[in-house]
Amino acid sequence: MHPYSTLTPDTIVAAVEALGHVPDGRVLALNSYENRVYQVGRDAAEPVVAKFYRPGRWSTPAILEEHGFALELERAELPVVAPQVHGGRTLFEIGGFRYAVYRRQGGYWPELGSRDDRVMMGRCLARIHAIGRTRPFRHRPRLDWRTMGRETADFLLGDGWIPSHLEPAYVSLVEDVLAVVAQRFAAAMPYRTLRLHGDCHPGNVLWTEAGPHFVDLDDCQTGPAIQDLWMLLSGDEQERGGQLRDLLDGYRDFQDLDYGELALIEPLRTLRMMHYAAWLARRWDDPAFPRAFPWFGEARYWEQHVLDLREQLAAMEEPPLQV
């Protein structure tokens, strides 16, 4: 049985109740697979959100460092949803699960369709990064291309996830891809690193009339500033270039960006593709994953994955995005 099979509605309600809330029994599962996240209704009050950390993923010091960073940003009046503090604590345990409780934040995924929205997003990220530069993480991971690339490929090959008819092509392609990734990271050195959101894609941003609200710092880490910017770009090269210009117009109001980091955008995109495939493979024993990603593991998935990596190899050999 997977550990999450013991996380019952009664346990979820009891966890929230233990912190002094008065649940009304309504429990709504939110869109999260790495952890389990639920909206829990309360009597005569707004619902709260309870996050139950995946057993064995993070150490307690790493989780507390995530919480500390979020609270630090919240105290600086940045639009970050931080865990609630009860009795001087943010992390609690019930039934073998570590968990935290958050206020419910309304909003919708941002489209960033206008220049004004992109400039505002850039300003918010720059202010987050200004706080992120003030001190280092001690327990959170560091963005490392070897971990995301080489270790990922070795895992997929070693555990037999790559279909046999694709394995020779995959092995050869990965060597070429990682050689270029290594070159791009070496050429960008020495770049500054800082505490990052780490997973700043539109799904982790809720937009309201007041602007963006950043949620889920579960992947906060140390790395280059561009990591929190590139996932907000979409469309063809010209569209992405215009979007990045707008983001940086806002970003430069509070922080400078080393433009040498622009050469890391496509390598970072490549590493994320590789990491995503390995993430699905590593979580396949969790029943939620086969239900949510039934196409994973089929030969056509890996055929497309190889094609995508070939396209990324070509993209990395092009000049960096121009702004």
DOTI-321234 format. One record per residue (C-alpha): x, y, z. Coordinates in steps of 0.05 Angstrom, whole numbers, plus 32768, in hexadecimal, padded with zeros to 4 digits. Each point is the difference from the previous one (the first is absolute). Layout:
N
XYZ ...
//
This chain:
323
800080008000 801880467FEF 8008802D803E 7FCB80307FE6 7FCD7FC88003 7FFB800C804B 7FF1804A7FF7 7FB57FFE800B 7FCD80398002 7FFB7FF5804B 804B800A8007 7FFE803F7FD5 7FC8801E802A 80227FED8041 804080207FE9 7FDE80437FF4 7FD77FFA8040 80407FF48029 801680477FEF 7FC2801F801E 7FD580057FC1 7FB87FE78000 7FF87FD77FC0 7FBB7FF67FE3 80117FBD7FE0 800880187FB8 80427FE87FE2 801380107FB8 803F7FE27FE1 802880347FDA 802B7FF67FC2 80407FE5801F 80257FBF7FF5 804480078021 7FDE80108042 7FB77FFB8013 7FDC80428007 7FB880098017 7FD1803A800A 7FDD7FF58043 7FBF8025800F 7FF680238043 7FC280138027 7FF0804A7FF6 8045800E7FE2 80267FFC7FBF 801D7FBC7FEF 80497FF2800C 80317FD77FD7 80257FC5801F 80407FE67FE0 80187FBA8012 80497FF67FED 80147FC27FD9 80217FD18032 804A7FF97FF6 800A80387FCE 8018803B802B 802380018042 7FDF80288037 803680367FFE 7FF580077FB5 7FB58009800A 800A80328037 803080277FD4 7FC980037FCA 7FD0801B8035 803280328019 800C801B7FBB 7FB680077FF3 7FF580248042 803B802D7FF2 7FE180147FBE 7FBC800A8020 801D802E8036 801E802A7FC7 7FB880097FE7 800C7FD67FC2 7FC47FDA7FE3 80177FBB8017 7FD17FCF8023 80267FE9803D 7FEE7FCA8033 7FD88013803D 802580058042 7FE07FDD803C 802480018042 803F80197FDF 80007FC57FD0 7FEF7FF57FB6 800C7FB67FF8 7FD67FCB8023 7FF77FB58000 7FC57FD18001 7FFC7FB67FEF 804880007FE7 7FF5803B7FD1 802180438006 7FD180387FEC 7FF5804B7FFE 7FC2802B7FFA 7FF7803D7FD4 7FCB80357FF4 7FD87FF47FC1 8016802F7FC9 7FCF800F7FC8 801480107FB8 800E7FE07FBE 803C7FEA7FD8 801F803E7FDF 7FFE80077FB5 803380398002 7FE080187FC0 800F804A8009 804080278009 7FE6801E8041 7FF57FBA801E 80467FE97FEB 8021803E801C 7FDB7FF68042 80167FB88002 804880147FF3 7FFE80328039 7FE47FCD8031 80357FCD7FEE 803780338007 7FE880118046 7FFE7FB68011 80477FF97FE6 8017803C8028 7FEC7FDB803F 801C7FBF7FE4 8045801F7FFA 800480158048 80147FBB801C 800C7FB97FE6 7FD97FC08007 80227FCC802B 7FD27FC47FF6 7FDE800C7FBD 801D7FE37FBF 802B80267FCF 7FEC80007FB6 80347FD37FE0 7FFF7FE97FB8 80227FBE8012 7FC97FED8031 7FC880157FD1 80217FE47FC2 80347FCA800A 7FE17FE0803E 7FBB80037FDF 80187FDB7FC2 80267FCC8028 7FC27FF3802A 7FD27FF77FC4 80317FD27FDD 80117FD9803F 7FB87FF38012 7FEC7FEB7FBA 7FD080387FEF 801C800E7FBA 7FE37FCE7FCE 80367FD27FE3 7FF580177FB9 800E80498016 80387FF38030 803B80087FD0 7FE480417FE4 7FF0801A8046 80467FF0801A 802280237FC6 7FD1803B8002 8008800B804B 804C80027FF8 7FF980377FCC 7FCC80268027 80267FFF8042 804180147FDD 7FDE803F7FE7 7FDE800D8043 80447FFB8023 801E80317FCE 7FC880338009 80057FFD804C 804C80067FFD 7FFC803B7FD1 7FCE8024802D 802E7FFB803D 80098021802E 7FB680108008 7FE280168042 7FD37FD18025 7FC980108032 7FC47FE28023 7FCA7FF57FCC 7FB77FEC7FFB 801D7FC97FD4 7FC07FEA7FDD 7FE380427FE9 7FD17FE97FC9 7FBA801F7FF7 7FE07FC68026 80238018803F 7FE780487FF9 7FB98017800F 7FEC80417FE0 7FCE8032801B 7FF080497FF3 80398010802F 80317FD87FD6 80267FBE800C 80007FD6803E 80377FCB8004 7FF07FBC801E 80237FBE800B 8049800C8011 80097FB48006 803880027FCC 8024803E801B 804A7FF97FF4 804180247FF2 800E80127FB8 800580387FCB 7FCA80357FFD 7FEB7FEC7FB9 7FE37FBF801C 7FC58028801C 7FF580257FBE 80057FD07FC6 7FC47FD58011 7FD2803D7FF9 801180047FB5 7FD77FE07FC9 7FF680027FB6 803380067FC8 804480208006 7FE780467FEE 7FC77FFB8033 802D7FE68036 803280377FF3 7FCB80358007 7FE47FE18040 80467FFC801E 800D804A7FEF 7FC180138026 80127FD5803C 8045801D8003 7FE680477FF9 7FDC7FF48042 80387FD6801E 803480367FF7 7FD88030802B 801A7FD9803C 80377FD17FE9 80347FF87FCA 80047FC07FD7 80407FE47FE4 7FEE7FFB7FB6 80307FC67FF9 7FCB7FD68023 7FD480057FC2 802C7FCA7FE1 7FE67FD18037 7FB780047FEC 80017FC77FCD 802E7FD4802A 7FD1800A803B 7FC57FEE7FD5 80247FC17FE9 80117FEC8047 7FB8800A8016 7FE77FD27FC9 80317FCA8017 7FF0800A8049 7FB57FFD7FF3 80057FBB7FDF 80297FE6803A 7FD0801F8032 7FC67FD97FE2 80297FC18001 801680088048 7FB7800C8016 7FE07FC87FD8 7FF47FD7803F 7FD180378018 7FBA7FEB7FE7 7FF080497FF1 803480017FC8 7FE77FC87FD3 7FBA801E8006 801780477FEF 80357FEE7FCB 7FE77FC07FDF 8029800E7FC1 80427FFF8025 802A7FC27FF3 7FE27FF27FBC 80327FFB7FC7 7FE2803D7FDE 800E802B803D 804A7FEE7FFD 800180097FB4 7FE680468009 8031800C803A 803A7FEF7FD2 7FE5802E7FCA 7FF880388033 80477FF88018 801980037FB8 7FDB80417FF6 801E801B8041 80457FED7FE8 7FF5802B7FC3 7FE38038802A 803C8001802E 802E80087FC5 7FDC80407FEB 80138044801B 7FDF80138043 7FBC80228000 800880497FED 7FE08037802A 
//
